Amino acid sequence: MRVSVDKDLCIGAGQCVVAAPDVFDQDDDGIVELLTDHPAETDRAAVEEAEQVCPARVIVVED
């Protein structure tokens, strides 16, 4: 699994951090920070949830 984010479109809602705190964080301005672009398979459900709940749709999960 590979994860990418578009920081330029992030609105700082933070839902990704709530869903998958081992994969996502926020910088001082609230913009998404990707902690790893290849998370563990055990994080798949959380990462897919983060992709779904992101209001700006800036998270892309690929196999």
C-alpha positions as CSV (number, residue, x, y, z in Angstrom):
1,M,0.0,0.0,0.0
2,R,1.2,3.5,-0.8
3,V,-0.3,6.7,0.5
4,S,0.1,10.2,-0.9
5,V,-1.4,13.6,0.1
6,D,-1.9,16.9,-1.6
7,K,-0.8,19.4,1.1
8,D,-1.7,22.3,-1.2
9,L,-5.4,21.3,-1.0
10,C,-5.5,20.3,2.7
11,I,-8.0,22.4,4.8
12,G,-6.6,21.2,8.1
13,A,-9.7,19.4,9.3
14,G,-7.6,16.8,11.1
15,Q,-9.9,13.8,10.5
16,C,-7.0,11.9,9.0
17,V,-5.1,12.2,12.3
18,V,-8.1,11.0,14.2
19,A,-8.6,8.0,11.9
20,A,-4.9,7.0,11.5
21,P,-2.6,8.7,14.0
22,D,0.3,6.4,13.1
23,V,0.3,7.5,9.5
24,F,-0.9,11.2,9.6
25,D,-0.1,14.2,11.7
26,Q,-0.6,18.0,11.3
27,D,2.0,20.8,11.1
28,D,1.7,24.0,13.2
29,D,-0.7,25.4,10.6
30,G,-2.9,22.3,10.7
31,I,-1.8,21.0,7.3
32,V,-1.5,17.2,6.9
33,E,1.9,15.6,7.5
34,L,2.4,12.1,6.1
35,L,4.5,10.1,8.7
36,T,5.0,7.2,6.2
37,D,4.0,6.8,2.6
38,H,4.2,3.0,3.0
39,P,2.2,2.2,6.2
40,A,2.0,-1.3,7.6
41,E,-0.8,-3.6,6.3
42,T,-2.2,-3.6,9.8
43,D,-3.0,0.2,9.3
44,R,-4.9,-0.4,6.0
45,A,-8.4,0.0,7.5
46,A,-7.5,3.2,9.4
47,V,-5.8,4.7,6.3
48,E,-8.8,3.8,4.1
49,E,-11.0,5.4,6.7
50,A,-8.9,8.5,6.6
51,E,-9.2,8.7,2.9
52,Q,-13.0,8.4,3.1
53,V,-13.5,11.0,5.9
54,C,-11.1,13.7,4.5
55,P,-13.4,16.6,3.5
56,A,-10.9,18.0,1.0
57,R,-10.2,14.5,-0.5
58,V,-6.5,15.1,-0.4
59,I,-5.5,11.5,0.5
60,V,-4.9,8.8,-2.1
61,V,-4.4,5.2,-1.2
62,E,-2.9,2.9,-3.8
63,D,-2.1,-0.8,-3.7
